[in-house]
């Protein structure tokens, strides 16, 4: 909801949503004068009039285990839910020096508390397509009330987890809200007594192509799979921050054959768009994008394994790319 608000065209629509912001960190800092530590950065945020997280400040590594529970209590008083805490290196120089691992920044440690749990009944597993062709299992359960919210969908993360759990329709499951936010299936408590359909697909549920097991992942082998194409284009529109993308009829443009790859987005013209409900083109056009750095353009190429951090490193090595 909040992320989608950033794509709105009219300021009046944003004002009606009554949003507020708490600033934890920053993404890109243009120019010099970057504070040397996170604490000094937070001081700068407050000088600018932003709220910053409570109980957020430097601690010794020996104090982490003792400090986290107290910090979590302070965060629990905020008016919005959190799924955990992240401890980061205080010095930005040390942060850059630590670099990246396959899982994420080496200078950060994530902590998630045990959350409320309950029992839910499995209905089915929906397989969502990623832009690289990986099928991601999402478990659909009968509505379960946990901590004041209704849980109906649980992310199983990958094929290996879904396969190891062996979930079938009617199974009784233990579901936990990790950090009071993220629903997770902890285990199968009781198998449904009758045989039911296996929830692991033999072929791609979108294009019926052969599937490939690659470690923990399940991949569609068809590079032209329509679901994979849509996922790739949606990712590009979001990352490129194309103006007006909140009301962008992407799926219908794909289905009508007007868009097949990211470059096609820049060719869509007013007269080509069918009259679909309330969607229409503005004079500025769909493809009104900002000015991007070399690193951003590298990231937008959508190369598997090349995220924002790797793109920055490549841009430093190949500045004239």
HELIX and SHEET records of a PDB file:
HELIX    1   1 UNK A    2  UNK A    5  1                                   4    
HELIX    2   2 UNK A   11  UNK A   16  1                                   6    
HELIX    3   3 UNK A   38  UNK A   47  1                                  10    
HELIX    4   4 UNK A   61  UNK A   63  5                                   3    
HELIX    5   5 UNK A   64  UNK A   75  1                                  12    
HELIX    6   6 UNK A   92  UNK A   98  1                                   7    
HELIX    7   7 UNK A  159  UNK A  165  1                                   7    
HELIX    8   8 UNK A  226  UNK A  240  1                                  15    
HELIX    9   9 UNK A  245  UNK A  247  5                                   3    
HELIX   10  10 UNK A  250  UNK A  255  1                                   6    
HELIX   11  11 UNK A  262  UNK A  265  1                                   4    
HELIX   12  12 UNK A  270  UNK A  272  5                                   3    
HELIX   13  13 UNK A  294  UNK A  300  1                                   7    
HELIX   14  14 UNK A  308  UNK A  317  1                                  10    
SHEET    1   A 2 UNK A  22  UNK A  23  0                                        
SHEET    2   A 2 UNK A  51  UNK A  52  1                                        
SHEET    1   B 2 UNK A  85  UNK A  88  0                                        
SHEET    2   B 2 UNK A 108  UNK A 111 -1                                        
SHEET    1   C 5 UNK A 149  UNK A 155  0                                        
SHEET    2   C 5 UNK A 135  UNK A 146 -1                                        
SHEET    3   C 5 UNK A 117  UNK A 129 -1                                        
SHEET    4   C 5 UNK A 172  UNK A 178 -1                                        
SHEET    5   C 5 UNK A 182  UNK A 190 -1                                        
SHEET    1   D 2 UNK A 211  UNK A 214  0                                        
SHEET    2   D 2 UNK A 217  UNK A 220 -1                                        
END                                                                             
